[in-house]
Each structure stands twice: as structure tokens, then as C-alpha cells.
Amino acid sequence: MAEDRDRERDRDKRPQRTQIMTLKEVAKYLGVHSMTVYRLLKEKKLPGFKVGGQWRTKKEVLDNYLLREIDKSSQEFKKK
């Protein structure tokens, strides 16, 4: 039991790993088709980068981007 407690304490001290999402994971997360995500990444309308020819996105970066886009949309809506 003490060992479990020690492991849990050590785990809390480690820096949290950043979640890297695949194109398919981003599509599922956003609820859109993977080809839509591919197009948006290629057109630089979504943040992402390629690793070995395959698109990847950091979840934290994607979430921040989405929040900014939501804020931008709500500001435009209020202007109307």
C-alpha cells in the first residue's frame, strides 16, 4: 500500500505529457469527417504538423485555437 502511495506521489511530480492527436482522432474529437480535417490542416485553417508524412496536432494547441475561434465568432455575432 505504501508503494502505491509513493508511485502515485511520484507520478504527480512528473510533468504531464502533451497529448498528440492523429488526423482521425482530431476528426472524431470535432465530429467531422477525416477528409475535412485533412483539408483544414492542409489549408492551415487548423493547427497541425507532419511527422513522417502524417498529420499530427497537439490537443492543447487545438483546444486553444478552437476557443479563440469561438470567441471571434461570438464577437462577430454581437456586432450584428
Secondary structure, DSSP 8 states (H G I E B T S, - for coil): -HHHHHHHHHHHHS-----EEEHHHHHHHHTS-HHHHHHHHHTTSS--EEETTEEEEEHHHHHHHHHHHHHHHHHHHHH-
